[in-house]
Amino acid sequence: MENNIINNAERMARAASLGIGADIVIVVNSSDTQASFWQERLTGDDGVHGSGVVLKKDAIVLSVSEALWDGEAGNGFGTLNGFVEAAMRAGELGVLDMEDGLDIEDICGAMLSFSSGKTVFMFHNAGKGTRVSPLPAAEANSKPNIRLPGMITVTDTEGTRSEPMTMLEAVLRETSVYAPSRKERLCVFWGDQVILNEENIDNAPAFPVEIFGEVVPLNEGISSYGVLLPREDGGIAQREKLPLDEVRKLLPPGSEEVCRSIGSFTVSFGFLEALISMPYNLEALKRRKGRSDTDPDWWQPLTSERREYIGVMRAKGVPPEEAGSAWDRMKELKEEFFTRAAPETTGKPLVGASNVGRDSYWWDYGQNRFYLRNTRLLTSDSLEGRAARVFFGVAEDKWTVDSETGPGFSSEDSVIIASGIKRGSVKNCVIIDSEIEEVYAEDSVVIGSRVIDLKAYGSLCYGVAAREVNLMGGKVLAHVFVPGERLPVEMRTDIARDGTKDWKAREGKGAFVYDNLYTYPEIARMMSNATIKDVRKARNIFENGMRERAFPAPSARVKELSSRRGVPEEEARMAVARRMLAFGDVSSFTARGYAEIFDIQGPCALSRADRELKRLTGENNGKEDHDGEQAYAKGQEGNT
């Protein structure tokens, strides 16, 4: 196992420089702005072929947008529409000769003909990244732009420089080794997870549809995942989140092996053409409207009996007649494919699995707690930690790279890259592309930050520019640089907090987290027209005068928060006080200190402060409200 894991990490890290990878790379984005950014970021001087950094130099890059789709396409229609958009993009870039006025089938036919003998990779970038909020907002609403530990060379219109590798670039690096054995297939991957596989997966897939999976123990934990169940004919059945006893019923007699579905998949060009030509799908592609997801709408009906599928979908609220029609459509597709496109495979399984290995590493960066855990792997004295260092380019004998540290600084078991630190101490930390004058940190990650005085314990400091930062006990602070604003917007949360719930709260208006001035949907709207270059410019302007600028004092923050949320100052003061206590901006309050910090004036100042302190600590109702939501929940209702 050890040799395989390390060898695969090395192969991935070196693939682009060795000319290994997909021949055509399609990046599907949620906006035209993001599509333009990735076209420039991933290509060399001609704006078409790979730069040789994370993609081989002769790869053709087609970065497209699904902005014209009406509503959410889902990853099924999103994949088909992405292929159509890529074909048209290839025509615009002059790499594919295509006549005007062609219909969708002819456009895709031209693209498939052009792709003959090549490997085509597609990466899905769309999505808000709600679970990892507020990090996407700091990157102009782009989850794939979230920065990871590895440093790479970037060349664009602004020149050549070293920058942290993005989440998407890490996925591009990881998947490159799959390409040589998957000619004439469309390979689809998600842009927020890195799979460091134990198995090499060098063998060409034996089935028209290949789904990647990881062998896992057959226990109660399996009920939390989609599963790939082996069949006696060598194929698989795909199912979503079934109880353990139901999984056992679906396994062949005596089988104790099951794969957790990773979700990534590949399809032969023949099956892709059949999917596009399917009347139901073709109509959606023409209208650019509708939703279809691969697991419930493609793989499950293709690998289940009609009655079972209708029962499963009924449990999800889908009417039987609707589920029955969906199953019938996929049955017709399957029969036509075997009859016309691949008659030599008639009677053989359509869908199969490729096992990445029982002991593979699955690094999900789509949640804050996983982002912190998987980034901190670089400091781990384990095989997984060693593999992470190989993948991200950190030598075993040199964990401080391209950095300057002062004589008053000490580091223990920490990775420090492209950073400058004058004094202080860190332990079990990862610090990337940051400048800090004085730091005391442990078990924390600091990315792209400029801080004069930083204290952090088990926390994440992302893109922050400030004179003083305190992050205690699993806290997250990210700064969002809104173009045109004098100060960055401070966005705070907890490592373990579910950002998706905060996005959906109050009927989509979003929840107020701590004393953040904006909800996640609000800050996303503020950044809707911003580009990464806009953000970088706004950040540089602020950093150049950072010593002269100060964030509002607590009393001023209270007034601003009261105005923004439309709540009394007393409630706003409670929210600010809770945040200050939780994040370590103060270790404790006394009635006098509370009155001074929040500028409570008058002869009744101390009695008023004492009353609010009792509320703050829950003494009035006999319990504490640790996350601070109950005290100002009333103020959230009806306010944006």
PEHU-V154942 format. One record per backbone hydrogen bond with DSSP energy under -0.5 kcal/mol. CO is the residue of the C=O (numbers start at 1). NH is the residue of the N-H. E is the energy in kcal/mol with one decimal. If there is no record, write none. Layout:
BEGIN
<<CO/NH/E> <CO/NH/E>>
END
This chain:
BEGIN
<<1/5/-2.7> <2/6/-2.4> <3/7/-2.7> <4/8/-2.6> <5/9/-2.2> <6/10/-2.3> <7/11/-2.5> <8/12/-2.5> <9/13/-2.2> <10/14/-1.8> <11/15/-1.0> <12/15/-0.5> <14/18/-1.5> <15/18/-0.6> <15/20/-2.8> <16/19/-1.3> <23/60/-2.8> <24/26/-0.5> <24/121/-2.8> <25/27/-0.5> <25/62/-3.1> <26/28/-0.6> <26/123/-2.7> <27/29/-0.6> <27/64/-2.9> <28/125/-3.0> <28/126/-0.7> <29/66/-2.3> <31/35/-1.9> <32/36/-2.4> <33/37/-2.0> <34/38/-2.4> <35/39/-1.8> <36/40/-1.8> <37/41/-2.7> <38/42/-2.2> <39/43/-0.5> <42/51/-1.7> <44/47/-1.3> <48/61/-3.1> <49/44/-2.6> <55/52/-1.4> <56/59/-1.6> <59/50/-1.9> <59/61/-0.6> <60/25/-3.2> <60/62/-0.5> <62/27/-1.8> <62/64/-0.6> <64/29/-2.5> <66/69/-1.6> <69/71/-0.9> <70/290/-0.8> <73/77/-0.8> <73/292/-2.2> <74/78/-2.0> <75/79/-0.8> <76/80/-1.9> <77/81/-3.1> <78/82/-1.8> <79/83/-1.8> <80/84/-2.0> <81/85/-2.9> <82/86/-2.2> <83/87/-2.0> <84/88/-2.0> <85/89/-2.4> <86/90/-2.5> <87/91/-1.5> <88/92/-2.1> <89/93/-2.2> <90/94/-0.5> <90/95/-1.9> <90/96/-1.2> <91/94/-0.8> <99/102/-0.7> <103/107/-2.5> <104/108/-2.6> <105/109/-2.1> <106/110/-2.3> <107/111/-1.8> <108/112/-2.7> <109/113/-2.3> <110/114/-2.2> <111/115/-1.8> <113/116/-1.2> <115/118/-2.7> <118/184/-3.2> <119/23/-1.4> <119/24/-2.0> <119/121/-0.5> <120/187/-2.9> <121/26/-3.2> <122/189/-2.7> <123/28/-2.8> <123/125/-0.7> <124/191/-1.6> <127/143/-0.5> <129/132/-1.1> <130/133/-1.4> <131/368/-1.0> <131/499/-0.6> <132/135/-1.8> <134/138/-1.2> <135/138/-0.5> <135/139/-0.6> <136/139/-1.3> <136/141/-1.3> <136/142/-1.2> <137/140/-1.1> <139/142/-0.7> <141/143/-0.6> <142/145/-1.0> <143/146/-1.9> <144/168/-1.8> <146/167/-1.9> <150/165/-4.7> <152/154/-0.5> <152/163/-2.6> <154/161/-2.4> <156/159/-2.0> <159/156/-2.1> <161/154/-3.3> <163/152/-3.0> <165/148/-3.5> <166/170/-1.8> <167/171/-1.6> <168/172/-2.6> <169/173/-2.2> <170/174/-2.3> <171/175/-2.5> <172/176/-0.9> <174/177/-0.7> <175/178/-2.1> <176/179/-1.4> <178/181/-0.7> <179/182/-2.3> <182/185/-0.8> <184/269/-1.6> <185/120/-2.0> <185/187/-0.6> <186/188/-0.5> <186/267/-2.2> <187/122/-3.2> <188/265/-1.6> <189/124/-2.3> <190/193/-0.7> <192/365/-2.6> <193/195/-0.5> <194/196/-0.7> <194/363/-3.4> <195/197/-1.1> <196/361/-2.4> <208/268/-2.1> <209/352/-2.8> <210/266/-2.7> <211/354/-2.1> <212/262/-2.5> <212/263/-0.8> <213/356/-2.7> <214/260/-3.1> <216/258/-0.7> <217/219/-1.5> <219/222/-1.9> <220/223/-1.7> <221/224/-1.6> <222/225/-1.7> <225/241/-0.8> <226/261/-2.7> <227/229/-0.6> <227/239/-2.4> <228/230/-0.5> <228/259/-1.7> <229/237/-2.3> <230/252/-0.5> <231/234/-1.8> <235/231/-2.3> <237/229/-3.3> <239/227/-2.9> <239/241/-0.5> <243/246/-0.5> <243/247/-2.0> <244/248/-2.3> <245/249/-1.5> <246/250/-1.1> <247/250/-0.6> <247/251/-0.6> <248/251/-0.9> <252/255/-2.2> <258/216/-2.1> <259/228/-2.8> <259/261/-0.5> <260/214/-2.3> <264/212/-2.5> <265/188/-3.5> <266/210/-3.0> <267/186/-2.5> <268/272/-2.4> <269/273/-2.5> <270/274/-1.8> <271/275/-2.3> <272/276/-2.4> <273/277/-2.2> <274/278/-1.0> <278/281/-0.5> <278/282/-3.0> <279/283/-2.4> <280/284/-1.4> <281/285/-2.4> <282/286/-2.1> <283/287/-2.2> <284/288/-1.6> <284/289/-1.5> <288/70/-3.4> <292/76/-2.6> <292/77/-1.3> <293/297/-2.0> <294/298/-1.8> <294/299/-2.8> <295/300/-2.3> <298/302/-1.7> <299/303/-1.1> <300/303/-0.8> <301/304/-0.7> <305/309/-2.5> <306/310/-2.4> <307/311/-2.0> <308/312/-2.5> <309/313/-2.6> <310/314/-2.2> <311/315/-1.6> <312/316/-0.5> <313/316/-0.7> <313/318/-2.6> <314/317/-1.9> <317/319/-0.5> <319/323/-2.4> <320/324/-2.8> <321/325/-2.0> <322/326/-1.9> <323/327/-2.3> <324/328/-2.4> <325/329/-2.2> <326/330/-1.8> <327/331/-2.0> <328/332/-2.3> <329/333/-2.2> <330/334/-2.4> <331/335/-2.3> <332/336/-2.5> <333/337/-2.6> <334/338/-2.2> <335/339/-1.9> <336/340/-3.0> <336/341/-0.7> <337/341/-1.0> <337/342/-2.5> <342/345/-2.0> <343/346/-1.4> <345/348/-2.5> <350/209/-2.1> <351/236/-1.9> <352/211/-2.3> <354/213/-2.4> <354/356/-0.6> <356/198/-1.5> <356/199/-2.5> <357/360/-1.4> <361/196/-2.8> <361/363/-0.6> <362/364/-0.9> <363/194/-2.8> <363/365/-0.5> <367/371/-3.0> <368/372/-2.5> <369/373/-2.1> <370/374/-3.2> <371/375/-1.8> <372/376/-2.2> <375/378/-1.4> <376/379/-2.1> <377/380/-2.1> <380/382/-1.5> <382/386/-2.5> <383/387/-2.7> <384/388/-2.3> <385/389/-2.1> <386/390/-2.2> <387/391/-2.6> <388/392/-2.4> <389/393/-0.7> <389/394/-3.3> <390/393/-0.7> <393/395/-0.6> <395/398/-1.3> <399/401/-0.7> <399/416/-2.1> <401/418/-2.3> <404/421/-2.4> <406/409/-1.5> <408/424/-2.5> <410/426/-1.8> <412/428/-2.3> <414/416/-0.5> <415/431/-2.8> <416/401/-2.8> <417/433/-2.2> <419/404/-2.0> <420/436/-3.0> <421/406/-2.2> <422/408/-0.8> <423/439/-1.8> <424/410/-1.8> <425/441/-1.9> <426/412/-2.1> <427/443/-2.3> <429/415/-2.2> <430/446/-2.8> <431/417/-2.6> <432/448/-2.1> <434/420/-2.3> <435/451/-2.2> <436/422/-1.6> <437/423/-1.7> <438/454/-2.7> <439/425/-2.4> <440/456/-1.8> <441/427/-1.5> <442/458/-2.8> <444/430/-2.0> <445/461/-2.8> <446/432/-2.8> <447/463/-3.2> <449/435/-2.4> <450/466/-1.9> <451/437/-1.4> <452/438/-1.9> <453/469/-2.6> <454/440/-2.2> <455/471/-2.6> <456/442/-1.9> <457/474/-1.3> <459/445/-2.2> <460/462/-0.6> <460/477/-2.2> <461/447/-2.5> <461/463/-0.5> <462/479/-1.3> <464/450/-3.2> <466/452/-1.5> <467/453/-1.7> <469/455/-2.3> <471/457/-2.4> <474/495/-2.8> <475/460/-2.4> <476/493/-1.8> <477/462/-2.7> <478/491/-2.4> <479/481/-0.6> <480/482/-1.0> <480/489/-2.9> <481/483/-0.6> <482/485/-2.4> <488/490/-0.6> <489/480/-2.4> <491/478/-2.3> <493/476/-2.7> <494/497/-1.2> <495/369/-0.7> <497/499/-0.9> <498/501/-0.5> <498/502/-1.2> <499/503/-1.9> <500/504/-2.0> <501/505/-1.4> <502/511/-2.6> <504/508/-1.8> <505/510/-2.8> <506/509/-1.4> <511/513/-0.6> <512/514/-0.5> <513/516/-2.5> <519/523/-2.4> <520/524/-2.2> <521/525/-1.9> <522/526/-2.0> <523/527/-1.4> <525/528/-1.2> <527/530/-1.3> <531/535/-2.3> <532/536/-2.5> <533/537/-2.3> <534/538/-2.5> <535/539/-2.4> <536/540/-2.4> <537/541/-2.2> <538/542/-1.9> <539/543/-2.9> <540/544/-2.0> <541/545/-0.7> <542/545/-1.0> <543/546/-1.3> <545/548/-1.0> <545/549/-1.0> <546/549/-0.5> <553/557/-2.7> <554/558/-2.2> <555/559/-1.6> <556/560/-2.2> <557/561/-2.9> <558/562/-2.7> <559/563/-2.1> <560/564/-2.6> <561/565/-2.6> <562/566/-1.4> <562/567/-1.3> <568/571/-0.6> <568/572/-1.9> <569/573/-2.8> <570/574/-1.6> <571/575/-1.9> <572/576/-2.3> <573/577/-2.6> <574/578/-2.5> <575/579/-2.0> <576/580/-2.4> <577/581/-2.2> <578/582/-2.8> <579/583/-2.8> <580/584/-0.8> <580/585/-1.6> <580/586/-1.5> <590/594/-3.1> <591/595/-2.0> <592/596/-2.2> <593/597/-2.8> <594/598/-2.0> <595/600/-2.5> <596/599/-1.0> <597/555/-0.7> <599/601/-0.8> <602/605/-1.8> <604/608/-2.5> <605/609/-2.7> <606/610/-2.7> <607/611/-2.0> <608/612/-2.1> <609/613/-2.3> <610/614/-1.8> <611/615/-1.6> <612/616/-2.6> <613/617/-2.2> <614/619/-2.2> <614/620/-0.8> <615/618/-0.9> <618/621/-0.7> <618/622/-1.1> <618/623/-1.3> <624/626/-0.7> <625/628/-0.8> <628/632/-0.5> <629/632/-0.7> <630/633/-0.9> <632/636/-0.7> <633/636/-1.1> <633/637/-1.0> <634/637/-0.6> <636/639/-1.7>>
END
